[in-house]
Amino acid sequence: MENTDKEYLLNRRVTLFFGITFLFIFFAEITSEMLSFLLGENLLAPGQLVFHLFCFIGYILTLIYVYKKQLHIEEKNKEIIERLTKTNSG
């Protein structure tokens, strides 16, 4: 079980690293689009900006949800693994 805990900890760290990294990339893209729109460069339609802004807000909400529920999901996975190990071993 010790090995499983280490794997889950690594998985949690990778998930957070990926999530936060993508959050900053997404934020930079939204900021660039806003500046382009505000400076009148006419590179994108207002609908695109609104759509990407809603996607960004959805991503933030999803990242928060995953962060809060990840430990609970890991505990349930451990219970399932233990149950399967007991049934397979005898």
Backbone bond lengths (Angstrom), bond angles and torsions (degrees), N, CA, C in turn:
res aa  C-N    CA-C-N  psi(-1)  N-CA   C-N-CA  omega(-1)  CA-C   N-CA-C  phi
1 M - - - 1.445 - - 1.531 111.26 -
2 E 1.319 115.81 -27.27 1.470 120.10 179.40 1.524 111.14 -61.23
3 N 1.329 116.12 -39.97 1.454 120.88 179.77 1.527 110.60 -65.10
4 T 1.320 116.76 -38.65 1.465 121.37 178.84 1.518 110.48 -63.57
5 D 1.330 117.31 -40.98 1.467 120.69 178.53 1.527 111.27 -61.04
6 K 1.329 116.43 -40.84 1.465 120.08 178.81 1.532 110.80 -65.67
7 E 1.342 115.96 -39.31 1.461 119.21 178.54 1.518 111.35 -65.19
8 Y 1.324 117.06 -41.51 1.459 120.26 178.80 1.529 111.14 -66.24
9 L 1.318 117.39 -38.00 1.459 120.76 178.18 1.528 110.16 -64.42
10 L 1.329 116.90 -43.07 1.465 120.53 177.09 1.527 110.31 -63.28
11 N 1.325 116.85 -42.75 1.457 121.45 178.76 1.527 110.70 -60.92
12 R 1.323 117.12 -41.82 1.461 121.65 179.34 1.524 110.66 -63.44
13 R 1.317 116.45 -42.96 1.470 120.07 -179.75 1.529 111.62 -66.29
14 V 1.330 116.81 -41.46 1.463 120.50 179.33 1.520 110.09 -65.36
15 T 1.331 116.68 -42.22 1.459 120.60 179.03 1.521 111.10 -61.21
16 L 1.319 117.09 -45.46 1.465 120.28 178.95 1.519 111.51 -65.81
17 F 1.330 117.24 -41.59 1.460 120.44 179.49 1.525 110.42 -61.77
18 F 1.338 116.53 -47.50 1.457 120.50 179.70 1.529 110.46 -63.73
19 G 1.333 115.97 -45.08 1.466 119.78 -177.94 1.512 112.89 -62.10
20 I 1.310 117.40 -44.66 1.458 121.18 -178.65 1.523 110.80 -71.61
21 T 1.329 117.58 -39.22 1.462 120.82 177.61 1.525 110.80 -61.02
22 F 1.339 116.39 -47.78 1.451 119.59 179.61 1.524 110.96 -65.83
23 L 1.333 117.05 -32.62 1.468 120.48 177.22 1.524 110.73 -59.96
24 F 1.327 117.62 -44.28 1.463 120.52 179.59 1.527 111.98 -68.93
25 I 1.337 116.48 -36.83 1.469 119.17 176.84 1.519 110.06 -64.62
26 F 1.319 116.43 -44.60 1.461 122.00 178.95 1.536 110.13 -63.34
27 F 1.333 117.21 -40.90 1.460 121.58 178.68 1.528 110.97 -63.15
28 A 1.331 116.73 -41.35 1.468 120.32 178.64 1.529 110.57 -63.96
29 E 1.313 116.70 -39.08 1.462 120.59 179.24 1.525 110.85 -66.08
30 I 1.326 117.51 -43.78 1.467 121.44 179.32 1.529 109.91 -64.57
31 T 1.317 117.06 -42.95 1.465 120.77 179.01 1.524 110.62 -61.97
32 S 1.319 116.91 -42.64 1.466 121.24 178.19 1.525 111.01 -61.54
33 E 1.326 116.43 -42.99 1.462 119.52 178.98 1.529 111.39 -65.44
34 M 1.326 116.77 -40.48 1.474 120.07 179.23 1.524 111.00 -63.35
35 L 1.330 115.82 -44.93 1.460 119.19 178.97 1.523 111.06 -63.61
36 S 1.309 117.42 -40.80 1.453 121.31 177.58 1.521 111.11 -61.05
37 F 1.331 115.59 -41.60 1.464 120.27 179.39 1.529 111.36 -68.67
38 L 1.344 116.65 -43.92 1.460 120.39 -177.76 1.528 112.85 -69.95
39 L 1.323 116.67 -30.60 1.458 120.38 -179.69 1.531 112.38 -86.43
40 G 1.333 116.41 -0.20 1.458 120.85 174.95 1.516 114.88 71.13
41 E 1.309 117.89 34.54 1.468 120.44 -179.60 1.527 112.33 -79.34
42 N 1.320 117.22 -13.10 1.468 123.23 177.76 1.528 113.06 55.57
43 L 1.316 117.31 39.30 1.457 121.39 179.38 1.525 112.33 -89.43
44 L 1.325 116.96 -17.01 1.458 120.00 -179.02 1.524 109.62 -148.87
45 A 1.306 114.64 159.63 1.458 120.59 179.73 1.525 109.52 -83.91
46 P 1.324 118.03 152.84 1.477 120.22 177.95 1.529 112.05 -58.72
47 G 1.332 117.15 -32.07 1.463 120.09 178.24 1.519 112.83 -62.46
48 Q 1.326 116.04 -36.63 1.463 120.31 177.29 1.525 110.82 -64.04
49 L 1.299 116.18 -43.46 1.465 120.64 -179.88 1.525 110.44 -62.75
50 V 1.318 116.83 -44.84 1.463 120.64 179.50 1.534 110.35 -63.83
51 F 1.335 117.01 -43.58 1.459 120.93 178.79 1.524 111.07 -60.72
52 H 1.319 117.54 -46.99 1.463 120.61 179.92 1.519 111.87 -66.64
53 L 1.321 116.91 -33.81 1.466 120.10 176.49 1.525 110.56 -64.83
54 F 1.321 117.58 -43.01 1.465 120.45 176.84 1.528 111.41 -65.26
55 C 1.318 117.22 -38.30 1.466 120.70 176.11 1.527 110.46 -62.23
56 F 1.317 117.14 -40.82 1.461 121.70 179.22 1.526 110.77 -63.52
57 I 1.318 116.76 -44.76 1.471 120.58 178.34 1.530 109.95 -63.67
58 G 1.335 116.90 -41.63 1.461 120.37 176.33 1.513 112.37 -61.96
59 Y 1.330 116.94 -38.68 1.462 120.63 178.33 1.525 110.64 -64.59
60 I 1.320 116.74 -41.90 1.463 120.07 178.74 1.523 110.41 -61.59
61 L 1.325 117.03 -45.59 1.467 120.60 179.53 1.527 111.25 -63.22
62 T 1.325 117.35 -40.09 1.459 121.01 178.46 1.522 111.10 -65.96
63 L 1.327 117.02 -41.51 1.467 120.96 179.16 1.526 110.58 -63.22
64 I 1.318 117.65 -41.75 1.467 121.18 177.56 1.525 110.26 -63.26
65 Y 1.334 117.01 -43.61 1.468 121.26 179.75 1.525 111.04 -61.60
66 V 1.330 116.70 -46.87 1.459 120.69 -179.81 1.522 110.49 -63.00
67 Y 1.317 117.51 -41.19 1.462 121.44 179.85 1.525 110.85 -61.45
68 K 1.327 116.32 -42.32 1.465 119.55 -178.01 1.528 112.46 -74.86
69 K 1.318 118.75 -33.49 1.469 121.94 -174.48 1.519 114.29 -94.61
70 Q 1.317 118.86 -9.04 1.457 120.90 -174.05 1.524 112.53 -61.90
71 L 1.310 117.88 -41.98 1.464 120.88 -179.84 1.530 110.35 -64.06
72 H 1.326 117.10 -41.07 1.462 121.34 178.70 1.535 110.83 -63.21
73 I 1.312 117.29 -42.03 1.470 121.60 178.81 1.522 110.15 -64.56
74 E 1.321 117.53 -39.75 1.461 120.82 178.59 1.522 111.22 -63.67
75 E 1.342 117.08 -41.65 1.469 120.49 178.64 1.524 110.88 -62.70
76 K 1.323 117.18 -42.64 1.466 120.81 178.32 1.529 110.49 -64.29
77 N 1.332 117.47 -39.29 1.467 120.46 177.27 1.522 111.28 -63.12
78 K 1.340 117.26 -40.01 1.459 120.39 178.17 1.517 110.61 -62.86
79 E 1.348 117.13 -41.93 1.464 120.29 178.59 1.524 110.88 -62.13
80 I 1.317 116.99 -42.44 1.473 120.80 179.55 1.523 110.29 -64.75
81 I 1.332 117.60 -42.35 1.465 120.98 179.36 1.524 110.27 -63.36
82 E 1.332 117.18 -43.12 1.469 120.26 178.72 1.529 110.89 -62.90
83 R 1.326 116.55 -42.35 1.465 120.70 179.94 1.533 110.80 -63.97
84 L 1.337 116.11 -43.19 1.462 119.39 178.99 1.524 112.02 -66.77
85 T 1.323 116.99 -36.41 1.462 120.73 178.26 1.521 110.52 -64.65
86 K 1.337 116.94 -42.27 1.463 120.56 179.35 1.527 111.24 -65.29
87 T 1.330 118.05 -41.34 1.451 120.25 -178.62 1.524 111.42 -71.07
88 N 1.324 118.10 -34.46 1.461 120.81 -179.64 1.523 112.45 -76.73
89 S 1.323 117.39 -29.90 1.444 120.39 -176.52 1.532 112.42 -83.79
90 G 1.276 118.09 -17.21 1.457 115.04 177.32 1.428 112.79 154.03
